[in-house]
């Protein structure tokens, strides 16, 4: 047990990195939760339309994350070594990739958006058409915010990787407050403004993203490592090739993973709009309760990556093991809390008794899975920190597509099991994944100083 528990200095170091990320992720997920609750007051069809659109946007969001991951690994290790030119090159490559992905996503959603939304509609034709209309209205406005979102992620991730986790946190807090205020005014038509419903929710999100982008850009200009990176200079060919080589598996991983999650949700949708609404509530609430899990994963990537870049291999291995255990224990406590309030949260939504009851049951399953999820999240970020990108591809998206999605597909297409049973069995597929992840971490095959190769 001594190898799993750190001293006060260790926990102070982790919390300095982790707490701002927790607050940032907390406010971001709080915004999603509040959006979800406010839109939920408009009825099940509005909530379902928005949730389907957001499921599709999640593919874009995660693709942006994947595009930055390869450069982020190098940036954290270059920063650990004190190599400014390396940091500058990584930042510029992040920006280029994210802008290209944003423009491609806008074209795809503009051309194929309604068709993609329709894949999730398997219920009464009238309800399906109404849900499609709500989803399309929401999507059309949200497209404006894709590029600001991508630029924000470039700046906020680079600031964190260069040791500044506070300013991105402040930007997210301000953005969430703005988002909540605009949503409250425009969704319901308060203070003399028109009642815009789902369009009002989209406007609030877009405005908040533009504000958050501006704050992060201003913070980046004040950062001594990033200020010069904003100049449009040429990118080092060697670093670009290395980042593409390491980063392509991560980009493919995130795209395939997010597509797999979208396909799994589509499988769930075959059980009707009640299942879509209940899954939406479960996913949004669970994501909020998982903010510490996400933050600890990012902290592992930053802290372990910096130690590897500095050549402190034993420190990296020791820190990683302790942080994995720390994440597990915190998620265990959070899971207990989520289970305890699982019957209360769905009552907030203006939806049917069937949806509320189903959401309660699904939340209890998610609560029990939180400690398991923490293990494979920690394993993923550990392998990513060491540059083992091909391994992370097979471990994360490969497993999700081959096993998790295929189980969901078979259960929904070839059985008549109710959605609760399907959801429970699909979640259980991730247990072997967690065991595999911890085994790989303990073997230490992820330990790798990639900047030594440049």
C-alpha positions, 0 to 999 in steps of 0.5 A: 500500500505504501507504493499507492499512497503519497506524502503531503508534498505529492498530494499538494503537487497533484491538487495544484494541477488538478483542482483548476482542471476540476473547476474548469470541467465542473463549470463546463459540465454544469453548463451542459447539465443546466442546459439539459435541465432548462431544455428539459422543461420544454418537454421530452421531444425538445430535450431529445432533439437537442441531445441527439444533436449534441451526440453528433457534436460530440464526435467533433469535440472529441476529434478536436481533442484527438487532433491536439493530443499528439502535439500535446504529448510533445508540448508537455515534454518540451516544456518539461525540458525547457525547449521554447522552440519545441513548444512554439511548433507544437502550438502552431500544429495544434492550431492548424489541425483544429481549424481544418477539422472545424471547417470539415465538420461544418461542411458535414453537419450542414450537408448531412445534419438532418440525415444523421439526426434521423438515424436516432428517430425510431418512434411515432412518425409525428413525434420523430418529425417534431424531434428532427425539427428541434434537433436541426434548429439547434444544430444550425445555430451551434455550427457558428460556435465550432471554430471558437470552440476549437481555438479555445481548446488549443489555447486552454490545453497549451496553457495547462501543458505549460503549467498554467491551469488557472486562467483556462479555469477562469475563462470557463467559469465566466463562459458558463455564467454567460451561457446560463444567463443567456439561456435563462433569458432566451429559452423561456423569454424573460425580461421582454426577450422572445421565447426561442426555446432550443434556438435560445439554448444554442445562442447562449452556448455560441456566445459563451464560446466566443467569450471563452475563446477571447479570454484564453487568447488574451491569457495565451498572449501573456504566457511567456512560452506561448506569446511568440507561438502566435506568430505565423512562422514555419513549423519544424519539419522534423517535429511535424512529422514526429507529431503526425506519426505519434498523433495520427493514432490518437486522432483516429482513436478519438474519432473512432471512439466518438463514432462508436459512442454515437453508434451505441447511442443509436442502438439504444434509440431503437428502444424508443424516444423514452430510452433516448431521453433517459440515456440523455439524462443519464449521460449528462448527469454522469458526465457531471459527476465524473469531472474529477475522473476527467481532471485526474486523467489530464493531470496524469498526462501533464505531470507524468509527461513533464517528468518523462520529458525531464528524464525523471523516469522513476518519479514518473512511474511512482507518481503515475501509480499513486495518481491512478489509485487516488483517482480510483478512491475518489471515483468510488466515493463519487459513485456512492454519492451518485447512487444516493441521489439517483432517484432525486435528479430525474424529478427535476426534468419535465418529462414522463414518469416512464423516463424518470423511472428509467433514468433513475435505474440507469444512473444507479448502473453508472454510479456502480461503474464509476470506479471501473471507469476511473481505472481505464481512464487513468490507464489511457492517459498514462499510455498517452503521456509516454507516447504509446499512441498506437497502443492507446488506439487499440486499447481505447477505441479499438476495444470500444468498437469491437466489443462494446459497440458490437455487444450493444448492436447484437443486444438491440438487434437480435434480442427483445431485452428492455433498455435497462438490461441492454445498458447494464450488459453494455456497461459490464463490457468495460470491466475487462478493459479496466483490468487490461489497462491496469495490467499494462500500466503496472508492466511499465511499457508506457515509459518513454521519453519521446523528445529524446528522439528529436 
